[in-house]
Amino acid sequence: MAAEDLLVVVLAIIIGTLAAIVYSLRILVLLERRIARMDENLLIITKKIAEEEIRIEHEQEVIEKELTSRKTKKKK
């Protein structure tokens, strides 16, 4: 009887450990998915910032050209 009780306890510990491992793996998968979504969102934000920066640089070039043309007109 004592051997059977010990066997039941050992099996319960093994099953509990396996359940904890499975639960931990589930949490890891969920976290990995969240991180992947965060990476995708960061890429989208980065693309938007790059587009805005290009737009600003273009506007800056236009403004600089207008200013240089005004300066040359005033000198004449």
Secondary structure, 3 states (H helix, E strand, C coil): CHHHHHHHHHHHHHHHHHHHHHHHHHHHHHHHHHHHHHHHHHHHHHHHHHHHHHHHHHHHHHHHHHHHHHHHHHHC
